[in-house]
Amino acid sequence: MPKVRYNKPALTYEEQLQQLKNRGLRIENDQKALHLLENISYYRLSAYWYPMLAYPKSAHTFKQNSSFDESFKLYCFDRELRKLIVGELEKIEVSVRAKMSYILAHRHGPFWYENKDLFKDQDKLANTIQKLKQEQLRSDEEFIKAFRKKYANPYPPSWMLLEVSSFGILSNLYKNLSAGRNKRDIASYFGLDDSTFESWLHSLTYVRNICAHHSRLWNKKMSIQPQVPLKPSNLFITIVKHPDSLPGKMSARLNDKTYFILCIIIYLLNTINPNHTFKDKLQNLFLKYPNVDKRAMGFPAGWEEELIWS
């Protein structure tokens, strides 16, 4: 099908509101709706109207009884969910950083990240080191300034340098480590094989970026999908596919849904801080927003019976 040029005009806030009414969306309070259209934007809110569209969705007609207020509650739930997840990812990131630095520094010295023998791809290593250099040059941390002032080394030891690195750099460093004892031991601390752990770090970096850019998360289909662990050392979910309507059949795996990401976070937190309250916070969020459809997040039938959620 040939492409056409975009020729839709920009609408005023009042025109946007009228368009929603014309398409069948119930507006409980015009002034509130106009305020939200002005301060959040029609386009951002449209992601939360999408589940309310009747088929075919290309017709942009809302299902009967679709409500602006209900869609805004979905937006608020998603915003709070992202904030909650970011807080827990910070704990995971800090723990992974600490474990990597400890194991590798004790075996290969404080500057192990410069040891080319430890890595598979030298070009990727050079790129990562360049990013690390940029991170530490931008840093205003006093310990970085003090090191540069006193020592001749171009970069600080790993336990300093990784403190100012991003989750993405951390993930790339781990991914580029050569297969062997170092990689296995880091993953083993978190109860996983190295391939699964590498996949999980990549996925969590992706989710962290979604949250950082305030993008929709609650019902998102993940374009970067974490591996399903075959033999996790610790308690994990047993239902990894959606039950199909046909007896003895299973449909698609759950690892492209937010539910699976939540399970990963719980699994890792169970090692990092067995007394974590993530599940309680999540449950309180669901209680606060009872209109949220957990199925859209990938929660399968019977998820409450999973021991990791108990």
C-alpha positions in Angstrom: 0.0 0.0 0.0 1.6 3.4 -1.0 2.4 5.9 1.7 0.6 9.2 1.9 1.6 12.5 3.4 0.3 13.3 6.9 -2.2 16.2 6.5 -4.2 16.3 9.7 -4.3 19.7 11.3 -3.5 20.5 14.9 -6.7 20.8 17.0 -7.3 23.3 19.8 -8.0 21.8 23.2 -11.7 22.6 22.7 -11.7 20.8 19.3 -9.9 17.8 20.9 -12.6 17.6 23.6 -15.4 17.8 21.0 -13.7 15.1 18.9 -13.7 12.7 21.9 -17.4 13.4 22.5 -18.2 12.8 18.8 -16.4 9.5 19.0 -18.5 8.4 22.0 -16.3 9.0 25.0 -18.2 10.1 28.1 -16.8 13.4 29.5 -17.8 13.8 33.2 -16.3 17.2 33.6 -15.4 19.4 30.7 -13.1 21.8 32.6 -11.1 18.9 34.1 -10.8 17.2 30.7 -9.6 20.4 29.1 -7.1 20.9 31.9 -5.7 17.4 31.4 -5.6 17.8 27.6 -3.6 20.9 28.1 -1.1 19.6 30.7 -0.7 16.0 29.6 -1.6 16.1 25.9 -4.2 14.3 23.8 -1.5 12.0 22.3 -0.2 10.8 25.6 -3.7 10.2 27.0 -4.7 8.4 23.8 -2.6 5.3 24.9 -5.1 4.9 27.8 -8.2 5.4 25.5 -7.0 2.7 23.1 -8.4 -0.3 25.2 -11.8 1.4 25.2 -12.0 1.6 21.4 -14.6 -0.7 19.7 -13.5 -2.9 16.8 -12.3 -2.1 14.3 -10.1 0.3 16.4 -9.1 2.1 13.2 -12.6 3.6 13.3 -11.7 5.5 16.5 -15.2 4.8 18.0 -15.4 4.2 21.7 -17.3 1.3 23.3 -20.5 2.1 25.1 -20.0 3.7 28.5 -16.3 4.5 27.9 -15.3 7.2 30.3 -12.7 9.9 30.3 -12.3 9.7 34.1 -11.7 5.9 33.9 -9.1 6.4 31.3 -7.4 9.0 33.4 -7.4 6.6 36.3 -5.5 4.1 34.1 -3.0 6.9 33.3 -2.5 7.6 37.1 -2.1 3.9 37.8 0.5 3.5 35.1 2.4 6.6 36.4 2.4 5.2 40.0 3.4 1.8 38.7 6.4 3.2 36.9 7.5 5.1 40.0 7.2 2.0 42.1 9.2 -0.1 39.6 12.0 2.5 39.3 12.5 2.4 43.1 12.9 -1.3 43.1 15.1 -1.3 40.0 17.5 1.0 41.8 18.0 -1.6 44.5 18.6 -4.3 41.9 21.0 -2.1 40.0 23.0 -1.2 43.1 23.3 -4.9 44.1 24.4 -6.1 40.7 27.0 -3.3 40.5 28.3 -4.2 44.0 28.5 -8.0 43.2 30.2 -7.5 39.8 32.8 -5.1 41.2 33.5 -7.3 44.2 34.0 -10.6 42.4 36.0 -9.2 39.5 38.1 -6.8 41.5 39.2 -9.6 43.9 40.1 -11.9 41.0 41.5 -9.5 38.5 42.4 -6.3 40.3 40.7 -2.8 40.7 40.9 -2.1 37.0 39.5 -5.4 35.6 37.4 -3.5 33.1 40.6 -2.7 31.2 41.6 -6.3 31.0 40.9 -7.3 27.4 41.3 -11.0 28.2 38.1 -10.9 30.3 35.9 -9.8 27.4 34.5 -11.3 24.2 34.3 -8.3 21.9 37.1 -5.7 22.0 35.3 -3.2 19.9 32.3 -3.3 22.3 34.7 -3.0 25.3 36.3 0.1 23.8 32.9 1.6 23.2 31.8 0.8 26.8 35.1 2.2 28.3 34.5 5.4 26.2 31.0 5.7 27.8 32.5 5.1 31.2 35.0 7.9 30.6 32.2 10.2 29.6 30.2 9.3 32.7 33.1 10.0 35.1 34.0 13.2 33.4 30.4 14.4 33.8 30.3 13.3 37.4 30.4 15.9 40.2 30.8 13.2 42.9 33.5 14.3 45.4 35.2 10.8 45.3 35.7 11.1 41.6 37.1 14.6 41.8 39.4 13.5 44.6 40.7 10.5 42.6 41.4 12.6 39.5 43.3 15.2 41.6 45.5 12.6 43.4 46.1 9.7 41.0 47.6 9.5 37.5 45.3 6.6 36.3 43.0 7.6 33.5 40.1 6.0 35.3 39.2 5.2 38.9 39.0 1.6 40.2 35.9 -0.3 39.4 34.2 0.2 42.7 34.3 4.0 42.1 33.7 4.0 38.3 30.7 1.7 38.4 29.1 4.0 41.0 28.7 6.6 38.3 27.8 4.3 35.4 24.3 3.7 34.1 22.3 0.5 34.3 22.8 0.1 30.5 26.6 0.3 30.8 26.5 -2.3 33.7 24.3 -4.6 31.5 26.7 -4.2 28.5 29.8 -5.0 30.7 28.2 -8.2 32.0 27.0 -9.2 28.5 30.5 -8.8 27.1 32.2 -10.8 29.8 33.7 -14.0 28.3 31.8 -17.2 29.3 33.3 -18.8 32.4 33.6 -18.7 36.1 33.4 -14.9 36.5 30.1 -14.6 34.6 28.6 -17.8 36.3 29.5 -16.7 39.8 27.9 -13.3 39.4 24.7 -14.8 38.0 24.8 -17.6 40.6 24.5 -15.1 43.5 21.1 -14.2 42.1 20.1 -17.8 41.6 20.3 -17.9 37.8 22.5 -19.2 35.0 24.6 -16.6 33.2 22.5 -16.6 30.0 19.3 -15.9 31.8 20.9 -13.3 34.1 22.3 -11.5 31.0 18.8 -11.5 29.4 17.2 -10.2 32.6 19.7 -7.3 32.9 19.0 -6.3 29.3 15.2 -6.4 29.9 15.4 -4.5 33.1 17.5 -1.8 31.4 14.8 -1.6 28.7 12.1 -1.3 31.4 14.1 1.3 33.3 14.3 3.4 30.1 10.5 3.1 29.6 10.0 4.4 33.1 12.6 7.2 32.7 10.8 8.5 29.6 7.4 8.3 31.2 6.1 5.9 28.6 3.2 3.6 28.9 4.1 0.4 30.8 1.0 -1.3 32.4 -0.2 -3.2 29.3 2.8 -2.9 27.1 4.1 -5.7 24.9 7.8 -5.9 25.6 9.9 -5.7 22.5 12.9 -7.0 24.5 11.8 -10.2 26.1 13.6 -11.8 29.1 14.4 -15.5 29.0 12.3 -18.0 31.0 14.8 -19.6 33.4 14.9 -23.4 33.0 16.3 -24.2 36.5 16.3 -21.2 38.8 17.9 -21.8 42.1 15.2 -20.0 44.0 11.4 -19.9 43.9 10.0 -18.6 40.6 6.7 -18.8 38.8 5.6 -22.2 37.4 3.0 -20.7 35.0 5.0 -19.3 32.1 2.4 -19.5 29.4 -1.2 -18.4 29.1 -3.6 -21.4 29.4 -5.2 -22.0 26.0 -8.9 -22.8 25.5 -8.1 -26.2 23.9 -7.4 -29.0 26.3 -3.7 -29.8 26.6 -2.7 -26.7 24.6 -0.8 -23.7 25.8 -0.7 -20.3 24.1 2.1 -17.7 24.0 4.6 -17.3 26.8 4.1 -14.5 29.4 7.6 -13.1 29.1 6.5 -10.2 26.8 4.2 -8.8 29.4 4.6 -6.5 32.4 3.5 -9.4 34.7 6.7 -11.3 33.9 8.8 -8.2 34.6 7.1 -7.9 38.0 8.0 -11.6 38.7 11.6 -10.9 37.8 11.8 -8.0 40.2 10.3 -10.1 43.0 12.7 -12.9 42.3 15.8 -10.7 42.5 14.5 -8.7 45.5 14.0 -12.0 47.4 17.8 -12.4 47.3 18.8 -8.7 47.7 16.4 -8.0 50.5 14.2 -11.0 51.6 12.1 -8.5 53.8 11.2 -6.3 50.8 7.7 -4.8 50.6 7.4 -4.6 46.8 4.5 -7.1 46.7 2.6 -5.2 49.4 3.1 -1.9 47.6 1.9 -3.4 44.4 -1.2 -4.9 46.0 -2.0 -1.6 47.5 -1.7 0.0 44.1 -4.2 -2.5 42.7 -6.6 -1.8 45.6 -6.3 1.9 44.8 -7.2 1.4 41.2 -9.7 -1.5 41.0 -10.6 -0.6 37.4 -7.2 -1.9 36.2 -7.5 -5.2 34.2 -4.6 -7.4 35.4 -5.1 -9.6 32.3 -4.0 -6.8 30.1 -0.7 -6.8 32.1 -0.3 -10.5 31.4 -1.5 -11.9 34.7 -2.6 -15.4 34.0 -5.4 -17.4 35.6 -4.2 -18.8 38.8 -1.4 -16.3 39.4 -2.4 -15.8 43.0 -1.5 -19.5 43.7 2.1 -19.0 42.7 4.3 -19.3 45.8 6.4 -16.4 44.8 3.4 -14.1 45.1 2.3 -15.5 48.5 
